[in-house]
Amino acid sequence: MRSRSIALTCAFLLAGSLSAASAPRDDKGSALRGLVSRVGHLLGAASACPNVSRPRIKSISDKITDVIKASSVGDDESKGFLDLFNANYVEGSRAVNTKQTDCATADRELADLESASAPGPQMNVMAPASQSAAFATQVALGPVHGVTDNEIRFGISAPFSGPAKDLGHQMRVGIETAFRMANDTGGVNGRVLKLVTADDGYEPARTADTMKQLYDQD
């Protein structure tokens, strides 16, 4: 999976935790801005493609709207995030219409986002420990790569250098904020959550190497 899809997946996994977080407001705001901008652009691109069904777009749009409302402090902040979402939605649509991106890419990235936002065991990792029974059960059944008796390591390949480095920074801040909150309450069944990053510079050709590094070494 390319770096932008991985970063987006991690961001959407974070969304449920942001709504109830007690993390510093600037950390939460930065993570939410990155999420809102990227999802808005992606949905806008998908909306310009006649082969992408409208219900798929509306489903994700409704979810991000709920995240914005739950995570915002007051109507003014909520409106600001919604305006940011709408502006990026327009830019995404324009990117397809001006051939900066294609419908095959938009459809594939929408499918990645649908998979990331669907309920499942991966969402439980981001929930409080009391809600993580499904994940804990899975770990108990046998060895899981990156999981030890006292630590769960997650890898992300994303742009931490180059023109898209701000996106990578926002993703890292958001995920580490959520992990810190989980760790402050005991982690997941006593296991500390840890994020390991690899820089792919937003270049798909580098992603395979960074993913191999994360899996084999880190």
C-alpha positions, 0 to 999 in steps of 0.5 A: 500500500502506498504511503498516503493510503497508510497514513490515511488509514492510521489517521482514520483509526485515530478518529474514534479516540479523538472525540473523547480525548483529553490530549492537548488541544493543539495536538488534537487540532493538528491531527484532525486538520490533517485527517479532515483535509486528506479525507475531503480531498479524497472524497472530492476526487471520488465524487468527480468519477462517474463509476464511483457510487454516491452512497459510498462517498456519502457514507464516509462523508457522514463519518468524518462529519460525526468525527468533526462534531464530536471532536470540536469545542463549540460551533465555531470550531466545528464550522471551521473544520467543515469549511476545511473539509469542503474546501479540500473536497472541491480541490479533490474534484478539481484534481480529477477534472484537470487530470492531476489524478485519475479515477482508478486511483480515487476509487482505490484510495476510497476502498482503502478508506472504507476498509480502514473505517469499517468496524473490526478488531483493528479499531479496538486497539485504539479504544480504552483497554476495557474495550480491547477484549477482541484484540487481546483474545487474538494476541492470546491465541498465538504469536503476533509479529510486533507483539511481546509480553509488554509491548505492541509495536506499530509501523507507519511508512509516511512522508517525513521529508519532502513536500508532503512532510507536514502530512507525515508529521500530523499523522505521527502527532495524532497517532502518538497522542492516541497511544500516549492516552492509551498507555497512560491508562495501562495500554492494552492488557498491560502492553505499551503501544509504540509507533515506529516510523519510516520515511518514504518521502511520499514516493511510492517507489520507496514504500516497499523498502520502508515497509520491508524495513519495518517488518523485518527489522523494526 
